[in-house]
Amino acid sequence: MATCISESVEKEHTAKKKFKVYPIGYFHIDIAEVSTEGGKLYLFVAIDRTSKFVYVELHPKMTKMIAATFLENVIKSTPYKIHTILTDNGIQFCNRQKDRHSFVHIFDRVCLVLSRLF
């Protein structure tokens, strides 16, 4: 991280921290909004932290059903075992705090199926 004291003084650099090492199969899943001539699309992205294997899909909406189907497609497309899936707390991936007593979220159900496969 660089600290800028003033425009005329050189930037002070701090030592870079090393990233934690993860075994292959640790995926981060997220959604990005993409603007096109035709309007908004949503880019669903899954990236393995170690191998950098990437799986992406574009969708017109970002619903929990699309997120669950996306996860199923990630599982089918990944040539090795997935052991961890990291997401943010978006409603596409988990129940809101006020809905914590409702049914198990569809994304969590797909994760449960995944855990039984391996």
C-alpha positions, 0 to 999 in steps of 0.5 A, a space after each residue: 500500500 502506498 502513502 502519498 505525503 505530497 505531490 513533490 515527495 516520493 511515495 512511501 511503499 510498505 512491504 507487500 503481504 503474502 496471500 494465504 495459500 488455499 488448496 485447489 477447489 476454493 471458489 469465490 462467486 460474485 455478480 457484476 453488473 454489465 452495461 450494454 447497448 441493449 441494457 443491463 446484464 449480470 455477469 456471474 463469475 466463479 474463480 478458484 483462488 488457487 488454480 484461477 479456473 474461471 467459469 462465467 455466465 451472463 444473465 438478464 436478471 440476478 435471482 436466487 434461482 439463477 444463482 443456484 443454477 449457476 452454481 450447478 453449472 460451475 460444479 458440472 464444469 469444474 474438472 476437480 473437487 470443489 470444497 469451499 464456496 465463498 460469496 457475499 451476503 447478497 439475497 441471491 446467495 443467502 437469506 436476509 437476516 429477517 428471513 433466517 427462520 424461513 426455508 433453507 435458501 436454494 443456493 444453500 441446498 445446492 451446496 448441500 447436494 455438492 457436499 454429498 457428492 464428494 
